[in-house]
């Protein structure tokens, strides 16, 4: 998913998306991050159109709540082409 783009707003049988996130640790427990991405949904490769590509941009923070487990909590704010969105995170999809 692209943070800042409402879930199910863009639908199709196929999707393509790319998002990058950069986390900068400012102390051993606190970090700030920024992210951006693009994506599209379409029914077939023949129907893919460049004017239907959507983007996102945003930022947030992370706090290392459990050092032994590497568990982080945080919040993100994302902006898509139409809306702003707020996210609360527990854990991470990335390895410790």
C-alpha positions in Angstrom: 0.0 0.0 0.0 1.0 3.6 -0.4 0.6 5.6 2.8 -1.6 8.6 2.1 -3.6 6.9 -0.6 -6.9 5.6 0.7 -7.2 1.8 0.6 -9.3 0.5 -2.3 -9.5 3.9 -4.0 -7.6 2.5 -7.0 -8.5 -1.1 -7.9 -7.5 -3.5 -10.6 -6.4 -7.1 -11.2 -2.8 -6.0 -11.3 -0.8 -3.5 -9.3 2.6 -2.0 -9.6 4.1 0.1 -6.8 7.4 1.3 -5.4 8.1 3.1 -2.2 11.2 4.0 -0.4 11.6 4.9 3.3 14.7 6.4 4.9 15.0 6.2 8.7 17.5 8.5 10.5 18.3 7.6 14.1 18.8 10.8 16.1 19.4 8.9 19.4 19.7 5.2 20.2 15.9 5.1 20.8 14.4 7.9 18.6 14.4 8.1 14.8 12.7 10.2 12.2 11.8 9.1 8.7 10.7 10.2 5.3 9.1 8.2 2.5 7.8 8.6 -1.0 6.4 6.3 -3.6 4.4 5.8 -6.8 1.9 3.2 -7.9 -0.9 2.2 -10.2 -3.7 -0.4 -10.5 -4.9 -1.8 -13.8 -6.8 -4.7 -15.3 -4.2 -5.8 -18.0 -0.9 -4.6 -19.3 -2.6 -3.3 -22.4 -4.8 -1.1 -20.2 -2.0 0.4 -18.1 -2.0 4.2 -18.5 0.6 6.7 -17.3 -2.0 9.3 -16.3 -3.4 6.8 -13.7 -0.1 6.7 -11.7 -0.5 8.0 -8.1 2.2 9.2 -5.7 2.7 9.6 -2.0 5.0 11.5 0.3 5.3 11.8 4.1 7.2 11.4 7.3 7.1 10.2 10.8 9.0 9.0 13.8 10.0 5.7 15.5 10.7 5.0 19.1 12.5 1.8 20.2 10.2 0.7 23.0 11.8 -2.8 23.6 15.6 -2.8 23.0 16.0 -6.6 23.5 13.2 -7.4 21.0 14.0 -4.5 18.6 10.3 -3.5 18.8 9.6 0.0 17.5 6.4 2.1 17.7 5.7 5.2 15.8 3.4 7.4 13.8 3.4 8.5 10.2 1.6 11.2 8.2 1.2 10.6 4.5 -0.1 12.7 1.6 -1.4 11.2 -1.6 -2.9 13.1 -4.6 -6.2 13.7 -2.8 -5.9 13.2 0.9 -3.7 13.2 4.1 -3.7 10.2 6.3 -2.3 9.4 9.8 -0.9 6.0 10.7 0.2 4.4 14.0 2.7 1.6 13.7 3.8 -1.2 16.0 6.7 -3.3 14.9 8.3 -3.1 11.4 8.3 -5.1 8.2 12.1 -4.8 8.1 14.6 -7.0 9.9 16.1 -5.7 13.1 
